[in-house]
Amino acid sequence: MNRFYGKWLLVGLAMTVAVIGLSGCSADPKEEEEEDQPTIYTAGYYQAAAGITPCYWTGTTRTDLPKVGPYFAVATAIYISGGTVYTAGYYWDDSKAIPCYWTGTTRTDLPGDGTHSAFAYSIFVSGGAVYTAGFYADGSNIIPCYWTGTTRTDLPGDGTHEAYARSIIFSGGTVYTAGYYLDDLKAIPCYWIGTTRTDLPGDGTQDARAASIYISGGTVYAAGWYGDGSNAIPCYWTGTTRTDLPGYGEARSIFVSKGTVYTAGSYRYGLIDVPCYWTGTTRTDLPGDGTHEAYAYGIFVD
C-alpha cells in the first residue's frame, strides 16, 4: 500500500464536516427570531452491529445513507442547496472503495478506474450541478480528480508520483480544487484552477499539504500545513502568499467573510491535540474533554 493511500482511508473514517444552513426571514419579529436560529448539518458515520453506516444529522436527527450489504461506508462532506442535503463519501464493495455522493438518501456512484479503490472527500453544488473532489488508484499510482456529476476530470501531479485532491469549490464558471502531490522526496501543496496546477510554498524541504479551498473576490485562499523539520506549522495561503498560524498543528478548513480569513484545525499541546479556529492569526481554543485528542475539520461563518 502507498504511504499516503492507507493513511487517507483511516482519516476518512474519523472525519466529520459541518455546514450551517440559514432559514428565511419573516416580517413578524417573534417569527424572525425563531427562524433566524440556524440549522446545523453534519455528516459522518456510526458503528453498530450491522457495521459502519454513513449518515448525516439535521440538528440531532440522524438520517442513514445507503451502502452495500454489510460493508462499511463513510460520509466525508456535506452541502445544502435548495433545501436538499448532498453528502459525499465512499463505500466498500468487498474488493475496493467506490466514491459516491448522496442526494438526500439516493446514492450516485462515481467512476474511478473500475478496478481499484477511489474516494470522494469534498462536495459543492451550484446551479443544480454536483461537484465532488477526491482521488483514485490505477494500480500503479494515485490520481487526483474531480467529478462534475459523474464525469471525472483528472488533475495533474508531477506525472510520476501520488497526488490527492481534498477540497472543491465552483465559482464564476470555474472549478477550483486544493490538495497536494508528491515528488520523489516530499508532499507539495497546491491548488488547481480547472486543470492548471499552482504550487504553494512550504519550507521547501519538508512535506506540506493543502486541505481546503475558498474563493473570495476572485482570490484563491487555501488552508493546510507544512513541516519545518521538527513540527507541523498550520497556515493559509492568499494566492501563493503563505501566512503562518500560531501553534504547531494543522489547518483543515478555510472560510473568508468581509475580508477576514477564518481557519479551523488543531494544535499540539503537550501530549494531546486541541481543536481551535483562527480569526486571521488569532487563535481561539475549542473544548474537548481536556484529556484526550480532539480536532476541528470544518468552519462556516454566519
C-alpha positions in Angstrom: 0.0 0.0 0.0 1.3 3.5 -0.8 2.4 5.6 2.1 -0.4 8.1 1.9 -3.1 6.0 0.4 -3.7 3.9 3.5 -3.5 6.9 5.7 -6.4 8.7 4.0 -8.5 5.6 4.3 -8.1 5.8 8.0 -8.5 9.6 8.2 -11.8 9.3 6.2 -13.1 7.1 9.0 -12.5 9.9 11.5 -13.7 12.9 9.6 -16.9 14.9 10.1 -17.7 18.0 8.1 -20.3 20.6 9.2 -22.3 23.1 7.1 -24.7 25.7 8.6 -27.9 26.5 6.6 -29.9 29.6 7.5 -33.7 29.8 7.3 -35.6 32.7 5.6 -36.8 36.0 7.1 -40.2 36.9 8.4 -42.0 40.2 9.0 -43.0 39.1 12.5 -40.2 39.8 14.9 -41.0 36.7 17.0 -41.2 34.5 13.9 -38.0 36.2 12.6 -36.2 35.4 15.9 -37.3 31.8 15.7 -36.4 31.4 12.0 -33.0 33.0 12.4 -31.9 30.1 14.5 -29.5 28.1 12.3 -30.0 24.5 11.3 -26.8 22.6 11.8 -26.0 19.8 9.4 -23.2 17.3 10.0 -22.0 14.2 8.1 -20.1 11.2 9.1 -20.8 7.6 10.2 -21.6 5.4 13.1 -20.7 1.9 14.0 -23.3 -0.7 15.2 -23.9 -4.4 15.0 -24.7 -4.0 11.3 -21.2 -2.4 10.7 -20.1 1.1 9.8 -23.0 3.1 8.3 -22.8 6.6 6.7 -25.2 9.2 7.8 -25.9 12.9 8.3 -27.6 14.7 11.1 -30.1 17.6 10.8 -29.6 19.1 14.2 -29.5 15.9 16.3 -31.8 13.8 14.0 -29.9 11.1 12.2 -30.5 10.1 8.6 -28.8 6.9 7.4 -27.4 6.7 3.9 -27.5 3.5 1.8 -24.4 1.3 1.4 -23.8 -2.2 0.0 -24.8 -5.1 2.2 -22.7 -5.4 5.4 -19.7 -3.5 4.1 -18.6 -0.1 5.6 -19.3 3.3 4.1 -18.4 6.8 5.2 -19.8 10.3 4.6 -16.9 12.7 4.4 -18.5 16.0 3.4 -21.9 17.8 3.2 -23.5 20.6 1.3 -27.1 22.1 1.4 -28.6 23.6 -1.7 -32.3 24.4 -2.4 -33.3 22.6 0.8 -31.7 19.4 -0.4 -28.9 17.7 1.6 -26.0 16.5 -0.5 -23.2 14.3 1.0 -20.1 12.8 -0.4 -18.0 9.8 0.6 -17.3 6.3 -0.3 -18.4 2.7 0.4 -16.8 -0.7 0.3 -18.0 -3.5 -2.1 -15.8 -6.3 -0.7 -12.9 -5.6 -3.0 -12.5 -1.9 -3.3 -13.7 1.5 -2.1 -16.2 3.2 -4.5 -16.6 7.0 -4.4 -20.1 8.4 -4.4 -22.5 11.2 -3.4 -25.9 11.0 -2.0 -28.8 13.4 -3.0 -30.9 13.1 0.1 -30.7 9.3 0.5 -30.3 8.5 -3.2 -26.7 7.3 -3.9 -24.9 8.1 -7.1 -21.7 6.2 -7.7 -18.6 8.0 -9.2 -16.1 6.4 -11.6 -12.6 5.5 -10.6 -10.7 3.2 -12.9 -13.2 0.4 -12.3 -10.7 -1.9 -10.6 -9.0 -0.1 -7.8 -10.2 1.9 -4.8 -11.3 5.6 -5.2 -12.5 8.1 -2.7 -14.6 11.4 -2.6 -13.7 13.9 0.1 -15.4 17.2 -0.8 -18.7 18.3 -2.4 -20.1 21.6 -3.7 -23.4 22.2 -5.5 -24.0 25.1 -7.9 -26.8 25.7 -10.4 -28.1 22.1 -9.8 -24.7 20.6 -10.7 -22.9 18.5 -8.2 -19.1 18.8 -7.9 -17.1 16.4 -5.9 -13.3 16.0 -5.4 -11.1 13.1 -4.4 -8.7 10.6 -5.9 -8.5 7.1 -7.3 -5.9 4.4 -7.7 -5.0 3.0 -11.1 -2.8 0.1 -9.9 0.5 2.0 -10.1 -0.4 5.5 -8.9 -2.9 7.7 -7.0 -4.6 10.2 -9.4 -6.3 13.4 -8.1 -9.6 14.3 -9.8 -12.9 16.0 -9.5 -16.3 14.9 -10.8 -18.9 17.1 -12.5 -22.0 15.0 -11.9 -20.5 11.6 -12.8 -18.0 12.8 -15.3 -14.4 12.5 -14.0 -11.7 15.1 -14.7 -8.2 14.1 -13.8 -5.8 16.6 -12.3 -2.0 16.8 -12.8 0.5 16.0 -10.2 4.1 15.7 -11.3 3.2 12.8 -13.7 5.1 10.2 -11.7 4.1 10.2 -8.1 0.9 10.1 -6.0 -1.4 13.2 -5.8 -4.6 13.9 -3.9 -7.5 16.4 -4.3 -9.0 17.2 -0.9 -11.3 20.2 -1.4 -13.5 21.7 -4.2 -15.5 24.9 -4.9 -17.1 26.2 -8.0 -17.0 30.0 -8.7 -17.6 32.1 -11.8 -17.9 29.1 -14.0 -14.6 27.6 -12.9 -13.9 24.6 -10.7 -11.2 25.1 -8.1 -9.7 22.2 -6.1 -6.9 22.0 -3.5 -4.7 19.2 -2.4 -1.1 18.1 -2.8 1.1 15.9 -4.8 4.4 14.0 -4.1 7.7 14.4 -5.8 10.5 12.0 -5.1 11.1 13.5 -1.6 8.1 15.3 -0.2 4.5 16.3 -0.4 3.9 19.7 -2.2 0.7 21.7 -1.5 -1.2 23.1 -4.5 -4.5 24.2 -5.9 -5.9 23.7 -9.4 -7.9 26.2 -11.4 -9.6 23.9 -13.8 -6.8 21.5 -14.5 -4.0 24.1 -14.2 -1.9 23.4 -11.1 -0.4 26.2 -8.9 2.1 25.1 -6.3 2.1 26.6 -2.8 5.1 27.3 -0.6 6.0 25.3 2.4 9.5 25.4 3.8 10.9 23.9 0.6 12.3 20.7 2.1 9.6 19.1 4.2 6.1 17.7 3.5 3.3 20.3 3.1 -0.4 19.9 2.3 -3.4 22.0 1.3 -6.7 20.6 2.8 -9.3 23.3 2.0 -10.0 26.0 -0.6 -12.2 29.1 -0.8 -12.7 31.8 -3.4 -13.5 35.4 -2.3 -13.3 38.5 -4.6 -11.6 36.4 -7.3 -8.8 35.5 -4.9 -7.9 31.9 -4.1 -7.5 31.0 -0.4 -6.2 27.7 0.8 -5.6 26.2 4.2 -3.2 23.5 5.3 0.1 23.0 7.0 3.8 22.3 6.3 6.7 20.8 8.2 9.7 22.8 9.3 11.9 19.8 10.1 10.6 19.4 13.7 6.9 20.3 13.8 3.8 20.8 11.6 3.0 24.5 11.1 -0.6 25.4 10.4 -1.0 28.0 7.7 -3.2 29.5 5.0 -2.3 30.9 1.6 -3.7 34.0 -0.1 -2.9 33.3 -3.7 0.6 31.9 -3.2 1.5 34.0 -0.2 1.7 31.9 3.0 0.5 33.1 6.4 1.6 31.0 9.4 -0.8 30.4 12.2 0.2 30.2 15.9 0.8 26.8 17.4 2.2 23.5 16.0 -0.6 21.7 14.2 -2.8 21.6 11.1 -5.4 24.0 9.5 -8.1 21.8 7.9 -10.8 24.3 6.7 -11.0 27.9 5.5 -13.7 30.5 5.1 -13.4 34.2 4.2 -16.0 36.7 5.3 -15.8 40.5 4.8 -12.1 40.3 4.1 -11.3 38.3 7.2 -9.8 34.8 6.9 -11.1 32.1 9.2 -9.5 28.7 9.5 -10.2 25.7 11.7 -7.9 22.8 12.8 -5.9 21.8 15.8 -2.6 22.4 17.5 -0.4 20.3 19.7 -0.4 21.0 23.4 1.7 18.6 25.5 0.6 15.1 24.6 -2.8 16.0 23.0 -4.2 17.8 20.0 -6.5 20.7 20.9 -9.3 21.8 18.4 -9.3 25.5 17.5 -10.1 28.1 15.0 -8.1 31.2 13.9 -9.6 34.6 13.1 -6.8 36.0 10.9 -3.8 34.8 13.1 -5.6 35.0 16.4 -6.3 31.5 17.8 -9.4 30.5 19.7 -9.3 27.2 21.5 -12.4 24.9 21.4 -13.3 22.5 24.2 -12.6 18.8 24.1 -12.6 16.8 27.3 -9.2 18.3 28.3 -7.5 14.9 28.4 -7.8 13.3 25.0 -7.2 14.5 21.5 -9.8 16.5 19.6 -9.9 18.1 16.1 -11.9 20.7 14.2 -12.4 19.8 10.5 -14.8 22.4 9.1 -15.6 26.1 9.5 -18.5 28.3 8.4 -19.1 31.9 9.3 -22.7 33.2 9.6 
